[in-house]
């Protein structure tokens, strides 16, 4: 019996395609027809090489992740950052050692 395997998905290509299409829809009115293909290829190559990915609020909702505010942080992230700032403020002051010439 022959075993069939599902070929691996190229997620990097899929992500780059999705972002490129979204960008090109916005840029298309500003481009001449002869520029379109070159700009499309340049954007896709850049996104593919960098492995860029955008996780939208819909993606976060679908994955049961908490929503982000307009600053890009979740409430939990903000609490953690504030806690670290407070700990730093309430912690001991590090000693300041001056060189002989500075005293």
BELPEFEN-V575366 format. One record per residue. PHI is phi in whole degrees, 0 to 359 (* if undefined). D_LAST is the distance of its C-alpha to the last C-alpha in Angstrom with 1 decimal. Layout:
BEGIN
phi=PHI d_last=D_LAST
phi=PHI d_last=D_LAST
END
This chain:
BEGIN
phi=* d_last=85.0
phi=271 d_last=82.4
phi=266 d_last=79.0
phi=257 d_last=77.5
phi=245 d_last=73.7
phi=279 d_last=71.9
phi=295 d_last=69.9
phi=295 d_last=66.2
phi=276 d_last=65.0
phi=270 d_last=62.7
phi=296 d_last=60.3
phi=298 d_last=58.0
phi=294 d_last=61.0
phi=298 d_last=62.1
phi=296 d_last=58.7
phi=295 d_last=58.4
phi=299 d_last=62.0
phi=299 d_last=61.4
phi=291 d_last=58.3
phi=297 d_last=60.0
phi=299 d_last=63.1
phi=298 d_last=61.1
phi=292 d_last=59.2
phi=292 d_last=62.3
phi=297 d_last=64.2
phi=284 d_last=61.6
phi=276 d_last=61.5
phi=308 d_last=65.3
phi=296 d_last=66.2
phi=267 d_last=63.7
phi=250 d_last=64.9
phi=283 d_last=68.0
phi=302 d_last=70.3
phi=285 d_last=69.4
phi=271 d_last=65.7
phi=306 d_last=66.0
phi=296 d_last=66.4
phi=294 d_last=63.6
phi=294 d_last=61.1
phi=303 d_last=62.4
phi=295 d_last=61.9
phi=297 d_last=58.4
phi=294 d_last=57.2
phi=302 d_last=58.9
phi=300 d_last=57.5
phi=297 d_last=53.9
phi=294 d_last=54.3
phi=293 d_last=56.0
phi=299 d_last=53.5
phi=277 d_last=50.5
phi=70 d_last=52.4
phi=297 d_last=51.7
phi=209 d_last=53.0
phi=243 d_last=53.1
phi=255 d_last=53.7
phi=278 d_last=55.2
phi=298 d_last=55.5
phi=294 d_last=59.1
phi=300 d_last=58.0
phi=297 d_last=55.5
phi=298 d_last=58.3
phi=298 d_last=60.8
phi=267 d_last=58.3
phi=58 d_last=57.7
phi=264 d_last=54.1
phi=292 d_last=52.4
phi=289 d_last=52.3
phi=260 d_last=49.2
phi=277 d_last=48.2
phi=294 d_last=47.8
phi=271 d_last=44.2
phi=90 d_last=45.5
phi=251 d_last=44.3
phi=276 d_last=46.4
phi=300 d_last=45.8
phi=296 d_last=44.8
phi=300 d_last=42.2
phi=297 d_last=40.7
phi=297 d_last=40.7
phi=295 d_last=38.9
phi=298 d_last=36.2
phi=295 d_last=35.7
phi=297 d_last=35.5
phi=294 d_last=32.8
phi=296 d_last=30.8
phi=296 d_last=31.3
phi=300 d_last=30.3
phi=294 d_last=27.0
phi=290 d_last=26.3
phi=272 d_last=27.4
phi=286 d_last=25.7
phi=295 d_last=22.6
phi=281 d_last=19.3
phi=294 d_last=17.8
phi=293 d_last=14.5
phi=253 d_last=11.4
phi=256 d_last=9.6
phi=260 d_last=6.3
phi=285 d_last=6.7
phi=306 d_last=5.5
phi=291 d_last=5.7
phi=275 d_last=3.8
phi=282 d_last=0.0
END
